[in-house]
Amino acid sequence: MSANELSFKIINDDTLLINSGRVIDNNNAHEMVDTISTAQKKGYKNIILDMSQMEFISSAGVGSILGTIESSREAGGDIIICNASDNILHIFRVLDLTDYLTIKNNTAEALDHCKTGT
């Protein structure tokens, strides 16, 4: 997988898992928006962003996530971030987004959130 390549896996009719790759920046933030928006249009209420490989996220990358959250929440779902490194979590803390974003420690917790909403 290249630094800017996104991949996804269908979990069920409501949930899609996206592997965010190593970098989300100005070069590929639009791909993240397109991938999430397409999934939302296909009826996926919950979108899990697996950031286990992520090394860097720019402001454009953060914006690509923020710009799509409300659509999922309005549909009764969410965008759930999981497996984020301390460096990525630090960026979310500095931007004061930890209360707004749904962040789980791992994929299992993210899947539980999709089932229970907590």
Secondary structure, DSSP 8 states (H G I E B T S, - for coil): --TT--EEEE-SSSEEEEE--SEESTTTHHHHHHHHHHHHHTT--EEEEE-TT--EE-HHHHHHHHHHHHHHHHTT-EEEEES--HHHHHHHHHTT-TTTSEEESSHHHHHHHHHH--
